[in-house]
Amino acid sequence: MEYWEVVRQAYFSYANYLWEEISNPGWHNYFYWLIGISLFAMLLEWIIPWRKQQPRIREDFWLDVFYMFFNFFLFSLIVYNALSDVFVKFFRDILAEAGIRNLVAIEISHWPHWAQLLLMFILRDFIQWNVHRLLHRIPFLWEFHKVHHSVQQMGFAAHLRYHFMETLVYRSLEYIPLAMIGFGLQDFFIVYIVALAIGHLNHSNIYLPLGPLKYLFNSPQMHIWHHAEHIPAHLSGVNFGLSLSLWDYLFGTVYMPHDGRDEKLGFSRVERYPHSFFRQVAAPFQSLHRRE
């Protein structure tokens, strides 16, 4: 199949998929799971707010709602799905030239279903923890990650405020290790929904005491320090865990000196950062251009 045909089919199939998602609610429907989880998190914020002085409709709330649907659906429709399919075909063509027809290196299909899901959840989270560290420690990538850290009032919708370039970085680095284990789409759906719910809660304006589970799972009280403007100068980011806090405790990147409820969020001169979607999308490219 020629690459232009891959692109054509990608656009056609994803447009049909998106229409089916919107027009046919169901239990395996990303669109309505996103809405349902978001409404649940918003309800918790309104009933048991941690920062009680923060408005119910916080600063940039509607901008973040747009980011949620853009990063979840529109970006794939515009370019990502076609780009992803081209990448997969290109990668498989290279493997075929080398005589490799099957990328699966570890066969787990005979495992119990719960064990497969658990492995995928843990492996994917560990990969994302490492990618998240790179976003903070490589100046080129940090310029894109700053969009996420431009949040100054934390709420559930801030979870999906991120630059579309992050999707390309995360998915590219996830692809090979997950493909080598041969996970199916159904498995990915379940793990992705669980991670979505945890990520929403971690960014929510709620107090979520976990007790001993804090050494395993991320929480709003831990993640607020990841967004704090002021952390010790020798630390290039802290609390990188997305769903699991385990990696930060294991590798010494955890930082929670006290209750961070009222910590100022963002980065140096965050108040000067653009506040509109298109200006935020353009900001990293403009910054990198000025460095040249």
MIDREN-321206 format. One line per field, with one value per residue (C-alpha): x, y, z; residue number from 1. Coordinates in steps of 0.02 Angstrom, whole numbers, always signed. Layout:
east c(X, ...)
north c(Y, ...)
up c(Z, ...)
resi c(NUM, ...)
***
This chain:
east c(+0, +70, +92, -33, -163, -119, -149, -314, -379, -321, -421, -573, -572, -541, -679, -798, -734, -757, -934, -974, -902, -1013, -1172, -1169, -1143, -1081, -970, -821, -835, -690, -793, -924, -801, -703, -862, -919, -751, -735, -909, -871, -707, -792, -928, -797, -711, -875, -926, -758, -640, -464, -428, -594, -552, -529, -680, -785, -755, -572, -454, -432, -562, -641, -470, -428, -594, -551, -379, -463, -563, -426, -292, -411, -497, -467, -278, -300, -425, -313, -149, -100, -196, -128, +48, +39, -18, +121, +249, +186, +193, +366, +429, +357, +430, +602, +580, +521, +678, +777, +675, +576, +390, +332, +386, +313, +459, +366, +210, +87, -77, -83, -75, -236, -322, -301, -113, -99, -191, -85, +77, +22, -31, +134, +245, +157, +164, +350, +384, +282, +374, +538, +469, +402, +576, +644, +514, +586, +771, +792, +774, +699, +561, +534, +478, +330, +297, +285, +110, +53, +144, +66, -84, -97, -257, -264, -416, -458, -464, -282, -237, -256, -187, -30, +52, +15, +201, +193, +77, +208, +346, +248, +171, +333, +429, +286, +260, +404, +405, +216, +214, +348, +228, +83, -56, -225, -335, -463, -327, -266, -441, -461, -288, -309, -476, -402, -253, -370, -471, -315, -242, -403, -406, -221, -254, -419, -446, -484, -397, -367, -276, -207, -120, +10, -53, +36, +193, +105, -17, -2, -121, -171, -64, +88, +58, +33, +219, +257, +171, +244, +343, +468, +566, +751, +866, +962, +805, +755, +576, +498, +356, +354, +233, +75, -28, +100, +207, +310, +442, +475, +502, +612, +721, +728, +627, +489, +470, +332, +406, +236, +54, +66, -114, -73, +88, +107, +98, +188, +365, +468, +368, +222, +106, +183, +147, +9, -168, -249, -243, -162, -33, +13, +31, +146, +247, +370, +413, +438, +549, +656, +669, +735, +870, +940)
north c(+0, +170, +301, +421, +283, +257, +443, +442, +291, +362, +522, +429, +298, +420, +538, +390, +335, +509, +520, +349, +402, +556, +481, +312, +320, +158, +77, +73, +253, +371, +527, +495, +420, +584, +684, +570, +567, +756, +788, +673, +764, +934, +879, +827, +996, +1086, +978, +957, +1092, +1091, +1274, +1347, +1523, +1461, +1498, +1350, +1404, +1439, +1541, +1467, +1331, +1345, +1350, +1185, +1109, +1149, +1070, +911, +885, +949, +833, +686, +698, +849, +832, +653, +711, +853, +759, +635, +481, +494, +531, +384, +263, +321, +298, +122, +72, +149, +60, -107, -86, -61, -216, -315, -263, -334, -495, -458, -492, -496, -366, -460, -518, -567, -673, -644, -696, -851, -745, -709, -555, -458, -492, -428, -268, -244, -265, -143, -14, -26, -32, +113, +219, +185, +235, +394, +434, +429, +532, +659, +679, +711, +847, +939, +905, +933, +1120, +1089, +980, +1094, +1234, +1126, +1060, +1238, +1246, +1119, +1212, +1379, +1330, +1451, +1385, +1196, +1096, +929, +1001, +1056, +872, +881, +1056, +1010, +1051, +930, +896, +802, +676, +643, +622, +509, +398, +379, +320, +209, +122, -1, -71, -91, -166, -291, -362, -364, -279, -268, -115, -176, -186, -13, +59, -6, +51, +221, +254, +208, +323, +461, +451, +452, +599, +699, +669, +714, +884, +912, +1041, +909, +838, +653, +571, +402, +346, +211, +206, +372, +269, +185, +310, +493, +617, +802, +836, +761, +827, +1007, +1012, +959, +1120, +1231, +1381, +1373, +1213, +1197, +1258, +1094, +998, +995, +950, +837, +711, +654, +510, +513, +376, +297, +386, +227, +280, +446, +357, +224, +347, +491, +622, +641, +812, +856, +968, +1021, +1048, +1129, +1187, +1372, +1358, +1477, +1377, +1394, +1446, +1605, +1748, +1632, +1782, +1839, +1675, +1678, +1643, +1590, +1421, +1474, +1585, +1444, +1323, +1447, +1500, +1353, +1370, +1557, +1531, +1402, +1515, +1658, +1543, +1507)
up c(+0, -50, +86, +10, +21, +204, +234, +138, +232, +398, +375, +311, +449, +590, +531, +532, +702, +777, +710, +781, +950, +957, +884, +974, +1162, +1236, +1367, +1249, +1194, +1232, +1199, +1332, +1456, +1445, +1478, +1619, +1710, +1689, +1762, +1908, +1946, +1930, +2050, +2178, +2160, +2192, +2341, +2430, +2363, +2435, +2393, +2448, +2388, +2209, +2097, +2041, +1862, +1884, +1777, +1602, +1635, +1463, +1379, +1464, +1414, +1234, +1258, +1322, +1164, +1049, +1118, +1135, +966, +852, +841, +780, +650, +590, +574, +711, +653, +476, +538, +658, +523, +407, +545, +583, +399, +378, +534, +478, +304, +380, +487, +335, +240, +385, +379, +537, +512, +693, +820, +968, +1076, +1235, +1217, +1359, +1276, +1387, +1545, +1643, +1573, +1735, +1732, +1553, +1600, +1756, +1659, +1526, +1656, +1750, +1595, +1511, +1669, +1690, +1509, +1534, +1695, +1599, +1455, +1580, +1653, +1479, +1451, +1601, +1575, +1388, +1350, +1178, +1251, +1401, +1287, +1234, +1410, +1476, +1401, +1532, +1670, +1623, +1732, +1878, +1957, +1965, +1916, +1833, +1657, +1672, +1655, +1466, +1437, +1343, +1176, +1034, +1017, +1182, +1099, +966, +1095, +1214, +1081, +984, +1137, +1195, +1029, +1019, +1198, +1200, +1026, +1076, +1206, +1083, +1180, +1095, +1070, +1197, +1329, +1286, +1304, +1481, +1538, +1455, +1541, +1712, +1681, +1623, +1784, +1894, +1797, +1815, +2003, +2022, +1945, +2036, +2172, +2303, +2456, +2430, +2577, +2525, +2685, +2645, +2464, +2436, +2404, +2258, +2182, +2134, +2216, +2206, +2360, +2276, +2103, +2158, +2196, +2019, +1963, +2100, +2038, +2179, +2207, +2257, +2119, +2110, +2062, +1878, +1913, +2044, +2063, +1882, +1910, +1805, +1887, +2003, +2132, +2150, +2023, +2112, +2278, +2197, +2100, +2223, +2129, +2260, +2343, +2467, +2603, +2673, +2626, +2454, +2446, +2426, +2327, +2180, +2020, +1855, +1816, +1816, +1736, +1699, +1706, +1540, +1454, +1321, +1379, +1215, +1129, +965, +1050, +1168, +1023, +935, +1088, +1094, +909, +929, +1080, +991, +838, +946, +1015, +842)
resi c(1, 2, 3, 4, 5, 6, 7, 8, 9, 10, 11, 12, 13, 14, 15, 16, 17, 18, 19, 20, 21, 22, 23, 24, 25, 26, 27, 28, 29, 30, 31, 32, 33, 34, 35, 36, 37, 38, 39, 40, 41, 42, 43, 44, 45, 46, 47, 48, 49, 50, 51, 52, 53, 54, 55, 56, 57, 58, 59, 60, 61, 62, 63, 64, 65, 66, 67, 68, 69, 70, 71, 72, 73, 74, 75, 76, 77, 78, 79, 80, 81, 82, 83, 84, 85, 86, 87, 88, 89, 90, 91, 92, 93, 94, 95, 96, 97, 98, 99, 100, 101, 102, 103, 104, 105, 106, 107, 108, 109, 110, 111, 112, 113, 114, 115, 116, 117, 118, 119, 120, 121, 122, 123, 124, 125, 126, 127, 128, 129, 130, 131, 132, 133, 134, 135, 136, 137, 138, 139, 140, 141, 142, 143, 144, 145, 146, 147, 148, 149, 150, 151, 152, 153, 154, 155, 156, 157, 158, 159, 160, 161, 162, 163, 164, 165, 166, 167, 168, 169, 170, 171, 172, 173, 174, 175, 176, 177, 178, 179, 180, 181, 182, 183, 184, 185, 186, 187, 188, 189, 190, 191, 192, 193, 194, 195, 196, 197, 198, 199, 200, 201, 202, 203, 204, 205, 206, 207, 208, 209, 210, 211, 212, 213, 214, 215, 216, 217, 218, 219, 220, 221, 222, 223, 224, 225, 226, 227, 228, 229, 230, 231, 232, 233, 234, 235, 236, 237, 238, 239, 240, 241, 242, 243, 244, 245, 246, 247, 248, 249, 250, 251, 252, 253, 254, 255, 256, 257, 258, 259, 260, 261, 262, 263, 264, 265, 266, 267, 268, 269, 270, 271, 272, 273, 274, 275, 276, 277, 278, 279, 280, 281, 282, 283, 284, 285, 286, 287, 288, 289, 290, 291, 292)
***
